[in-house]
Structure formats: C-alpha cells, structure tokens
Amino acid sequence: MFQNRLTEMFGIRYPIFKGGLQHLSRAELVAAVANAGGLGFITAGTFPTKEELRQEIRKCKDLTNKPIGVNITLFRHPRATVTVEDYIECVAEEGITAVETAGRSPEPYMKMFKDADIKVLHKTTAVRFAKTAERVGVDAITILGFEAAGHPGREDVTSLILTPLAADGLSVPVVAAGGFGDARGFVAALALGAEGVLMGTRFVATQECPAHPDLKAAVLKAQEIETVVIERSVGNPMRALRNPTADTVMEMEARGTDEDELYPFLRGDLGRKAYLEGELDKGIISVGEVVGLMRDVPTVKQVIDGIVEGAQGIVERLHTLGAPAARGNAS
Ligand SMILES: Cc1cc2nc3c(=O)[nH]c(=O)nc-3n(C[C@H](O)[C@H](O)[C@H](O)COP(=O)(O)O)c2cc1C
C-alpha cells in the first residue's frame, strides 16, 4: 500500500520523509527512519568539514542497509567554512543517491547531482520556485507550508493551499510538508494531490532523536500557538518555539535592527546548546505548529507504523462514507 512514483524513485517502502534537522539529523535518527521504511536526510550543515560529514554518512550506513539521504542547504552563509560543492562531492563519493536541497534554486548544482546519479528532492515555499526547480531538472518537489519549522517562506501560505497548487502545477511528484505529524495529515496530503509527506518537528520528539530530554518535553508541552516567526526583518523568516531569545529577537526587529545586531542571538553554538544540552532559553529552537498535535515521544518506527496503519483505517472509513448507502442517507 502507498507505493507510488516517490517510493519507486527513492527505493523506499512508504512515501514518508524526514527533512534535514540542524544539529539533530544525525546517523541514528536517519537510520531509524530508513529502517522503518521512510527516507531521512542527514543535515550536511551540521558538519563543518567534508570529513565529518563523511564519517556521519558511514556511521549511518553501519546502522541500516536501506537508502539514506543528505540535506544540503544551497544558501551559503558568509561565515561558513565549507562550500556547497564540497558537500556534494562528499555525498557523491559516499554513494548517496538522494539529496534534499533547500534555500535557493538548485540550478547551479544540477549538473553535479546528475553526473553523480543523485535524485534531488528540492524543498521550496512557492509554486513558482517549484516550477523553476522542475524546469532545471529536480526529480521531486517538497512544498513547504507556513505551518512549518525552519524557514517557511515569506508569503505565509499554508499547506492546505500550497499542496494542491503544487500538485496541479507540476509534473514531478510533490511531497507536502509543514504541519504534518500523524495519519490524518498523511491522508490529507494525499487527498490534496501530494504523493508523500515530509516531517521535521514530529521527528524531534522521538526516541532516536538526539535532542535533549528537556527539549523533547518542551515540544510536547507547547501548544500550536506557542511558535513565532522571527527574522522577517532580514528577509529570512524562521519559525521558532517562543522562548526568551525569540522574544528578544522579535522586540529588536520591531524597533528596527540588522543581521549583525541579531547575530549574537541566532548563533549556531547557542542553538546547538539548546537542542543538545537543554539550555532552552538561550538559543533559537525551530519547531512547527504541529507541536500542538504531539502528545508522546515514540520510536521512529512507531511514528511511521502509526501513520501507515492509521491511514489505512482512515481510507477505509472514507470509502464507507462514499458508499451508495451513505450517500443516500446524506441526501
Ligand atoms: C529542529 C529543526 C531543524 C531544522 N533544520 C533544517 C535544516 O537545517 N535544513 C532544512 O532544509 N530544513 C530544516 N528544518 C525544516 C525541516 O526539514 C522541515 O522542512 C520542516 O520541519 C517541515 O515542517 P514541520 O516541522 O511542520 O514538519 C528543520 C526543522 C526543525 C524542526
């Protein structure tokens, strides 16, 4: 069940993906997704050198014989020490065949990907950007709604609208992302025309995720109204858990600021400490509105099995709703 162009393209059992998660998308989590039948992406940007990324890929391969992927953000931060080309070279050398790209048009890198036989799942927040990516040769598109963690785009359009628009406007398969966390979301994504879902926040609160237990507890406690969008003023909106750092950043943005002034609050080392060491108040923690739906810290396999089994039940229920007797009752 649920076999389609995406499962065939990536050689996976279910069209369920785990996007790149800065600091957290490491070998154990990505291998757990692979072993449960989905596809996860190690976040290249977590590793400041090619060699460290290579070691993480190898560690992941020791934990699974199923396909794994790597997330490469194509936006090169001025303070970065490693180039996008370095990451692509490393991924190709390690025989990875699936990459999640994000951040800007993948056009300059498509030749490198194609020469290495790498399938590209490009993540974007607007259908016009998705069409450009399709034109330059990506294999599939993840369309990211405003509910999402990470960078949900500048136009505040939700998954409910973006997913059918992307499905209508593209020929390549569409993966819906932003706000998905359970079987209901998965079936909704399929109903909207997507062929799969990609989740980030749901996987933060799983047993295999290396996030600090206090962070997982904070994610479970948070309601859907406890995320905020920061960094709008510098043109790169990011959805984050509301905490003292996010509040400070918003106050600074409201009174007028620039990237240099904001940088001390957005620093990667503070984020790392928040995610991995539980210093929850000091760094920016990215999570999506789907926190409001999350109630437990299951294993990755429980998440994926729960989605697949729950989806089968929902499909059967919907089928009953559409049966002639039910239609007769409704009219
Ligand atoms: C903690 C965290 C870190 C993330 N880091 C990245 C990243 O480094 N690169 C990226 O492309 N997306 C990143 N994302 C976004 C996810 O890959 C995914 O697009 C998003 O979480 C989907 O929305 P959802 O959270 O509603 O499931 C991150 C998300 C979370 C929760």
The ligand as an ORCA input file, in Angstrom:
! r2SCAN-3c Opt
* xyz 0 1
  C      14.861     21.439     14.726
  C      14.691     21.652     13.248
  C      15.790     21.971     12.476
  C      15.657     22.122     11.086
  N      16.776     22.362     10.329
  C      16.670     22.369      8.978
  C      17.831     22.475      8.168
  O      18.953     22.561      8.658
  N      17.672     22.488      6.805
  C      16.439     22.370      6.228
  O      16.349     22.357      4.993
  N      15.316     22.290      6.977
  C      15.413     22.263      8.330
  N      14.275     22.129      9.088
  C      12.962     22.027      8.416
  C      12.526     20.571      8.183
  O      13.424     19.869      7.353
  C      11.140     20.505      7.532
  O      11.144     21.189      6.310
  C      10.063     21.102      8.414
  O      10.297     20.775      9.762
  C       8.682     20.566      7.999
  O       7.682     21.164      8.767
  P       7.115     20.529     10.156
  O       8.096     20.896     11.182
  O       5.794     21.168     10.307
  O       7.041     19.034      9.966
  C      14.383     21.993     10.476
  C      13.273     21.694     11.283
  C      13.412     21.506     12.645
  C      12.215     21.142     13.477
*
